[in-house]
Amino acid sequence: MRKVLLATYLGSAAALAVGSASANDELIKMSQNPKDWVMPAGDYANTRYSKLNQINAQNVGKLQVAWTFSTGVLRGHEGGPLIIGNVMYVHTPFPNKVYAIDLSNENKIIWKYEPKQDPNVIPVMCCDTVNRGLSYGDGKIILHQADTNLVALDAKTGQVAWSATNGNPAKGETGTSAALVVKDKVLVGISGGEFGVQCHVTAYDLKSGKQVWRAYSEGPDDQIKFDPAKTTALGKPVGADSSLKTWQGDQWKIGGGCTWGWISYDPALNMVYYGSGNPSTWNPKQRPGDNKWSMTIFARDADSGMAKWVYQMTPHDEWDYDGVNEMILTDQQINGQPRKLLTHFDRNGLAYTMDRENGELLVAEKYDPKVNWTSGVDMDKNSPTYGRPKVLDAASTDKAGEDVNVKGICPAALGTKDEQPAAYSPDTQLFYVPTNHVCMDYEPFKVSYTAGQPYVGATLSMYPPQGESHMGNFIAWDGKTGKIVWSNKEQFSVWSGALATAGGVVFYGTLEGYLKAVDAKSGKELYKFKTPSGIIGNVTTYENNGKQYVAVLSGVGGWAGIGLAAGLTDPTAGLGAVGGYAALSNYTALGGTLTVFSLPN
């Protein structure tokens, strides 16, 4: 049976051809088949768009539950399953179980992988024991475990083909992100910004698991893989020691800038794109300077890892506005000219549209009107502060100083959007963005560094904007103009990844546990169903045996749901999230369920 399954889900035995080009060609071809979902975001461009249209705006209201699957784990379930032919691959939070499920045989479990990990990794995982999903390439399922081991599993049997150690939990390094297979390499980041880790993205050989290159977020040019004359920022060469000059002494060695978000890839340009997170510590007084290249969009050559261009969104971050959110690659016209674009919805509340070939900044606008730490980005190319946000003194935790509680900063540290990925529809040319509508009080304090111990240095509290009670919006965004097209209020933050489809429907989940379907053009709610737990997973769709399905993991947790997930009650715990989301326990409880929907027969 397994031989039959393999032939079915890979199309043919030839799909397992060796070599870097064939592995890449295989993945590109597979991702163009809308029946499957073979990458974390559905495609290399991170659009989270499906060409399937059996479920559409006219009939989506008839959706019903087709089947469910319990993962056996009760923590935050981020990410979503992979679907390759007749096999679905489902992952869990720590201990990072993986299930292969036979969609053609009563959803029977073909194999299960359950790694034996040291539970001491749990306390050094910042914001719940989440994992953002699996990747596929060359007949292997790739898992980035919490203990940072990158594991390649035989897709047929679940046997370990190879394993590589990506970090050291004793230093605070953990694995929460989904890897991306690019050509003959597996690319993966690292978590640990709250523990003073010098963070990086690393490429491993897809065949053997051997390290090919590693690029750090901060440090000397050889470590960050910059060419002082060829690597550019806003069109100009960065020059020598562009990172070192922005840190005091050796502070860059514990500088953070972690890379636990999503990676995208443009095969035509052979460039990979990702963002780096907050500098360590959260107390800005302890790290004067721009702290490059934390909070940065990186464009790197996929083969060598050399940086082509970079753009730092939040120099000298004072609010923990990580820049790790996904980079969505689209080809659109701006001012009548076709452009290869990159669109990024940053934690800092600004949405950026850039030329992904050269890093030119085209649009930078607030995607929540309540954003108040900045008046906007300097877009004057002749200005000495071109491309920098204009920080307002009233929201500056650096200007206020240590042990001063700066109140009413919007957004909160978890950002106008966290890692929950947006979707893009080429049909409407709109982005569909799950957002947080949350503000905070932020008090920095002096903290000393000890390897493996929290290196935060700030106390936070979170709440909705003044005069409002809702903590989330689901919006449609025009990336060419930088404007909100429509916006739907949600009681809590929308912590689920969106899905756009050719059926004119956009799906997302809510923290209370609802799967919702809305009209892509108007935002009108067309369907909702309450799943067993809060949804922080990403909605996925696939076709099996001629029928379209929609799947989502529910299992409340993540940063917003950490109070429920970890049983915390102190309002300032969970880096301020526990108090802000205390009411969530009135609406949902812990869970770990995959719910799959379809139209009635």
N, C-alpha and C positions, 0 to 999 in steps of 0.2 A: 504493500500500500504506500509505503514511504517513497518508493521510486516513482510511483504514479503521481503522488503529491508534488514531488520536486519538479517533475516535468511539467505539471500543470501550472504551478505558481511561478516558474521561471520562463514559461513559454516553450523552451526547448533546452536540451542539454548544452547546445551551443552557447546559450546565454552565460554559461560559466567559464567562457574563454578567459585565458590569462592575459596579463599585460596591462600596463597602466591605461592605455587608450581604450582597450576593450572594456575594462571595468567601468570607466567613465561613460563610454558609449552605452553600455548596458543600463546604467542608472538613468541616464538622460532618456533613453528609449522607454524604460519602465515607468518613469515619472510622467511621461506623456500619455500613458494609458489611464484614463480617469477611473477605471474600474478598481484600480489599486491605490494604495497610499504608501509610498515606498521611502519617504523621507520625513523627518520630523515636521516640516512645514508643507509637505506635499510636493514641493519643487525646490530647485536651487535658489530661485528668486525670493523665497519666503513669502509668496503671495497668499497661501492658504485659500486658494481658489480651486473649485472643481468644475469641470465641464459637464458633469452629470446634471440632468434636468428632468428626470422622471418625477422627482419631488419638486414642485414648483409653487409659485405664489397662489395659484388657484386651488391646489389640493393639499397643501401642507397642513391645513387645519384638521385633516383626517388622520394624521400620524398616530400610531399606537406603538406600544412596546412590543418588539418582536422577540427579544430574549435578553437575559441578564447574566452577569457572571460576577461572582464574589472573588475579590483578590485575596482575602484572608488577612489584610493589613489595615489597621485603623489609624492612619496619619494622612497628611495632605497629599492628594493624588494630582500632581501636575502632569503636563504632557498628554499624549494620546497614543493609541495603538498604531502599529504598522499593519497593512494588509497587502499580502503578496499572493495573488491567485486565490487559492482556497484556504490559505493559512493566515490567521491573525496572530500577531505577537503583542502581548500585553505585559506591561511592566508595573512595578509597584514602588512606593517609597521604601526606605530602609526596612528590611534587609535586601531590597532590590531583587525580588523574585522576578523571573521571566516565564511566561507561559506561551506555548505555541498551541493554538486552538484550531481544530479542523472544522472549517465552515461548511464542508460538504458532508459531514458525518455527525450531526446532532451536537455540534460545537464541543466535540470530545477533546480532552487535553492530550496532545501528541507527546509533548515533553514539558518538563518543568525544570528550571535552573534556580537553585536557591543557594547563593553564596554564603559561606560562613565568615562573617565579618565581626571584628572586635566591636562590641557595643560602646566602647569608650569613644568611638567616633561621633556618637550622637550629641554629646555636650558641645562639641566644636562645630556643629552645623548651625549656622547663624539663625535661620528663620524657618524651622521645621526640617523634617527628614526627607524632603522632597527629592524627586528625580524627574527630569524633563523629557526622558524618553530614549528610545532605541534608534539605531541607524542600521542600514543594510548595505552590503557591498560584497561582491565576489563570493556569494554563497554563505556569508557570515552575518550574524546579528551582533551589533556592537553595543555594549553596555558600559557606561561610566559609573562605577560603583561609588558609594559614599566614601569608602576608604581610599579613593582615587585610583584603584586598579581599573584599567581599561581592559575589558575582556571581549574577545571575539569568540562567539559561539557558532558552531556548525548549525546552519539554519534547518537542516534535516533532523539532526539528532539532539541538539542542545549541548553536545560535548564541547569542552573548551579547546579551541584551536590555538590560541595564544593569549597571554596576559602581560600587560605592561604597567609598571607603577608610575603614576603621573604626579604624585606629590607625597607629602608626609603629614598625616593627621596630628602627629605630636607637635608640629609647628602651627597647627590650625588650618592646614590645607585639606579641603574635602572636595568630593565630586558630586555635583548636583545637575550638571548640564548635559544636554544631548550632544553627542559627537556629530560630525558631518564627514561623510566619505567623499573625497574629491580625488578623482583619477586613481592613483595607486596609493593614496594616503588617507589616514584617518586624522581629522583635525579635532582637537578638544581643548577646552579652557580649564580653569581652576577656580574654586571658591576659597574665601578666607580673608576678605578685606577687613573684617572685624577683628582679625587676629594678627595684623601686621605682616601679611605675607607679601613677598615680591611676586606679583602674579604674571601669568604668561598664557600664550596659546602654543600648543605643541602639535607637530605632525609626526605620526607614526606610520610605518610601512604596513599597508593593508595585508600583505602576505605573511610577514613575520612578526609584526609588532615592534620592530626596532625603531628607535627614535631617529627621525630624519632631520628635523630642525625644531628649534624652540625660540620664540620671540617674546621677550619680557615687555611689560607695559612701561616700566621706567628703569633707568640705569644708563650705563655707557653705550655708545653707538653699536658696538659689536653684540651686546646682549639684546638690545631692542631691535636689531637688524635694520638700522637706518643708514643710508648713504647721505652724508651731510650735503652733498652737491645735488643729488638726484631726488631724494625724498623731499616732498613739498608740503607746505601748510598754506592753504589759501593762495596757491600759485607761486609761492616763493620757497626757495630751498631752506630747509630748517637750520642748516649750519651745524658745525661740530658741537657735540655735547649738549644738544638741545634739551635733553632731559636733566642732566646733572646740574646745569646752571640754575634750575628752578627748585632745587632742594638744598637744604643746609647740610653740609658734611656728607655723611653716609646714610642720611635719613631715607634715601631712596630704597635702601635694602629692606626696609620694613614699610614700604610705601603703599601697599595695596594695589589699586588699579586692577581688580580681578575681572575675570572674563567668563562669568558663569551664564551668560546669555546665549543668544542664537548666532549662528554663522551662516552667511549666504555666499553664493559663488556665481560668477559670470563666466561661463565656459569660453565665450568669444574673446573676452579680455584676459582670461586665465587669472582672475583676481578674486580673492576672498575678502569679505567685509565682516567686521564685528566691532563691538564697543567694549571699552574698559570701564571699570567701576570706580567707587569712591577712593580717595587717598586715605591712608591711615595716618593719624587717628581722626575721629570725628571732631576733635577740638582744633579749629583752624589756627589758633594762636601758637600751637606747637609745631607747625610746619609752614613757615612763611614762604611766599613765592607761588608761582603758578602750579607747582606740583605736576609737571608734565611727565608721562603722558597718561595720567589718570583722566577719566571723564572724556575719552577720546574715541572718535570713529577712525578705525584703521582700514586702509585698503592695501593688501599685500599680494605679492606674486605667490600663486599657489604652490609652485615648484620649490622656490628657494626660501620663502617667508620674508623676503626683503620688502620693506614698506615703500609703496609707491607714493601715497599721500596720506596725510592725517589731518584731523580737525578736532581741536579741543573745544568742547561745548561749554563746560563750566570750569574755567581756570580757578584754582585755589578754592575748591568746593567748600562751602561753609554749612551745608545742609544734608549731606549724604544723598546727593542726586546721582546715583550710579548711571552710567551711560551704556549699560549692557543690552538694552532692548534691541529687538530685531531690526535689521536693515532690509527694507523691501525694495526689490529691484524692478523697475518698470521702464518701458519705452513710451514716452508721451511727447506731445508737442507743447513747447512753451514759447510764447510770442511768435507762433507760426513756424518755429524751428523744431525739427525732431531732436530729442535729447535722450541720452541714456541716463536715467535718473536713479537716485537712491533716496528713499524716504524713511525717516527715523523719528519715532515719537519718544522723546526723551523723558526720563523721570523728572527733569527740571521744569516740565510743563510747556516746553517749546517743541514744535514739530518742524523738522528740517527737511528741505528738499535740496539735494545736491546733484551735481553732475558726477556720476560714478567713475567716469574716465579720468578726470583731472582734479576732482575735489572742489570745484567751484561752488560756492554757496549761493543758492538761488532764492530760497524761501526760508524764513525763520519766524514763526508766529506762534502765539499762545493758542493751545487747543483746549484750554479751559479759561474762560474770562476771569476767573478768580485768582489766577496766578499773580502774585504781588511782590515777589522778591526782586523782580527786574521789570524795567519799563520796556524792555525789548532788546534786540540785538542791533549793534551798529552795522548798518548795511552799506555805509559809504566806503567804497574801495580806496579812497584817498585819505581816509582817516587813520591816524596811528592806532586806534582801537578797533579797526575794522574786524568784524566777526566776533567781537566779544560782547557778552551780555552786559547791559548797564545795570549794576546792582544798586538797589535802593537802600539808603542808610538804615531805614526803619526795620529792615529785615536782615541786616548784616550781623551775624553772630560773632564775626571777627571784630568788627568795630565796637560792639557792646562789650566784648571781652569775656574772660573766664568768670564763671560763677554768677553770670547775669542771665536771667531767664528772658529770652526774646520771644514775645508772644505774637500770635496771629500770623505766622508765616504760612503762605500758601504757594505750592502744595506742601504737604507733610513729607517726611523723609521717604516714605514709600512711593512718592512721586505722583504725578498726574496719570502715569501708567507705569506699572512694574513690568515684570517679564512676560505677562500674559500677552501673547502676540495678536496684533491686528491682522486684518485680511484686506485684500485688494481685489476688486472686480474689474476686469477689462471692459465689461459690458457697460458699466456706469462710470468708469474711470474715477471711482471713489474708494477711499480707504474706510474700513469699518473698525472702530477703535474702542476697546473696553477701557474705561478710565476710572480713576479714583477722584473723588470730589472731597478732599480732606485737607485740613490745615493743621498746624502744630505750634506748640511752645517748645523751645529748644534752648537748653542750658549747658554750655560746654564747661568741662572741668579738666584739670591737669591729670594726666594718666601716665604711668610708666610702662615700658614694654618688657614683657616676659614671654619668651617663646611658648606658644600653646595656650596662653591665657588671653581673655578678651582685651582688646586694645581699642576701646570705643571712646570714652572720654566725653560723653554727653548724656543728659537725661531728657527724655521727650514725653510729651503728651499729645494726643491726636483727637480731632473732633471735626464735625462738618463746618463749612464756612459760616460766618456769623449770620444769623437770621434764617438759616436753612437747616433742614433736617435730613436730607438725603445725602449719601456718601459716595454715590457713583452716577455716572452717565455712560450710555452707549451712544457713540456719535458716528456720523458719516462726515468725512473730511475730504475737501478738495486740496490735494497736495500741490497743484499748480498755482493756486491763488492763496493758499493758507487760510481757508475759511471753513467754518462748521456749516454743513448743509442741513443737517437735522440732528436733534439730540433727544434721547429718551432717558428720563430720570430713573434711577434705581435706588432702593433704600440703602443698600450696602455697595461697597466697591464692586465693580465688575472684574473679577479675578480669573476669568476664563478666557481662553483663546478663541477668537472668532473664526467663522468659516463662511465664505461667500461662494455661491453656486450659480451656474448658468440658468438655473430655474428662477432666478430673480429673488432668491431668498438668502437671508443672512442669519446664521445661527450663533448663539452664545449662551453661556450658563451664568447663573447668579450664585452668590454666596449662600442664599437660603436653600438652593438646590434646584431651581427651575432651569430646565432647558427651554430657551425661547427662540422662536423664529419670527423674523420681521421682514417686511417688504424692503428690498434693497433700494428702491427709489424714494420711498416716503418715510420709512421707519415704522410704519404701522405694524402693531403686533398682530401676528397671524396665528400663533400657537404657543402654548406653554404647558409644560408637564413637570411636576415636582418629583425629582429623583430622591433616592434614600438619604442623601447627604449633600452638603454644600458642594458646589462645583467650582474647582479651580483648575480643572483639566481643559484640554483644547478639543473643540468639536471636530470630528473627522467624518468623512463620508466615503462610501465605497459601493461597488456593485458586485453581487454574487448571484449566479444562476439567473441572470436577467432582471434582478430586483435591486433597487437602490436602498441603501441603509444609511442611517446617521448614528454615530456612536460617540459617547462621551463618558469619561471617568468621573464619578463623584466620590468625594472623600474630603471633607472640609479640612483646611489647614493652610499651609503657607504662612507668609508674614501676617496677613490680615486675620487669618483664623488660628494663629498660634495659641491663643488663650484656650480655645476649645481643644486643639490637637494635643497640647502638652499639659493641660490642666492647670494653667496659670491664672492667678486672680489679682495680683498686684497691678493696679492700673498702669504703672510705668514699666511693667515687665514686657518682654517681647519687643524691646526697643520702642516702647510707647504704644504698641498696637492693642494691648490687652484692654486698656480702658476705652479706647476708641471704638472697639468692636464688641464690647461687653454684651450688647443686646442680641448678638447673633445666636447665643445659646437658647433664645426663646423661639427660634425658627428652625434649627437643625441640630443634628448630633453627629458624632463620628461615624464614618463609614468607609467602605472600600468596594465600590461596585461599578462595573461597566454596564451601562444601559444602552441597548441598541434599538433603534426605532425604524419602522417602515410603514408604508401605506398598506391598508387592508387588501387582501387578495380579491 
